[in-house]
Amino acid sequence: MPTSGSTVTRRALLMLLAAAFALLAIIATSGWLADSTQQYSRSVSRISALRVAAGTLLSQLQDAEIGQRGYLLTEDRQYLKPYEAAVAAVDATIARLRELADGDAGELRILDHLVGLAAAKREELAETIALMEAGRRDDSLAIVRTGRGMRLMDDARRSLDDLITPADAQLDTQLRALTGQARTSGWVAILGGLFILLVVGGAVWIAVGYTRALMQAQRAIQSLNDSLEQRVSERTMELQRANDEIQRFAYIVSHDLRAPLVNVMGFTSELEAGLVSVTADLDRRPADGDDATAAEARRAVAEDMPEAIGFIRTSTTKMDRLINAILALSRQGSRTLNPEPVSMQALLENVAASNRHRAGELGCAVDIAGPLPSLVSDRLALEQVFGNLLDNAIKYLDPARPGRIAIRGRSEADSLIFEVADNGRGIAPQDHERIFELFRRSGVQDRPGEGIGLAYVRTLVRRLQGDVTVDSVPGQGSIFRISLPKVLALSPEKPAHES
């Protein structure tokens, strides 16, 4: 006989109420235990602080006594510094002990006795020091030999033990009570958990009755998902078109910038050639010491104009490199990838061989840990990626130690992981992501570069459907980690821009 909707609702409400009561019982027990734990923690904190303050008081009295004995033995006032510092701090420590006693009559009685002992000890120390300062060394030592100071210190230690021992006993009592409370709370939690499991079982039983409705809802959701996938596909195509437009725009802008830059570079060469002729003409003319205009012209030709032309030449050269970098990124973004089987062992050995001469000049060893896994991907892009990484590792070696670069690879599920590890300068943690940005560099800028290589690497790796990350510690080295699919699956792409 099918269960009516009202019956299902009534049963569900009863189960919810029962579960609510069980949860309230667990929460109340947990709150009770938390309050007990908090009280215990406050007690532990107070008694720990009391122990520390008591030890501090004893240490201060001992420091004062050590300073006094050193002064009596050597008559060097340098030994009175620990004595004076300890005596000055005793009152503050006693005040702290009174505060931690928190009105406890027994502890306050012991503290009063301790105060008297500390005062008597300080009086004894002060008396011996005063006699020594008055030149009565024998009288001062006679007071020490009486043993009164030692007895005072022994009494102080016993009083401190009388203060701490009851507190430890109180801690043990509270700990046993807390253990019992925890055991009770555990049983409540277990029983409540079992009850909640029963409620969950009932809820599952109720849920079975609504399976058909859920299946219908699932079919409706699937229909919505199908339409959503279509909208996502359309949006992806729009984003791809926008990306293509941005690449074309970057290509056009950087291409058009080259024309005026070439003119500037050309006219700079003309200025340099003209400056040579003007300099030669001025050198042939006799120098007139009274002609300020001629002297200014000679200075401009000899100093100002060469400097200005040098600045122009440096700036145009840098701008030319930047434009070339933008063109390279633009062309790479639109280049059609050509997946083919690639032996990474052979490819990386070729990349290492092309850099081995430069590495050898710097005393750097390049090691390829083979055999490396192979994949299906774009060979040219892979050569550019690992060429840039190896060049970067060689560029930033640490001159304080012989350079070592290791290239290794492994397979993980459907991906291949390749690592280029070095023992170079390393990269600060805040720059681990920054170095992959275009025209951004990190660390000391004592090597040539425009901050393009790693941005180029990330662009290529992402086109290869992978990712690149870095782990690095300054002064120890860096590990660039590249994840690539075993097989590069491409959608149709547009042909590259014409150069």
Disulfide bonds with the S-S distance in Angstrom:
none
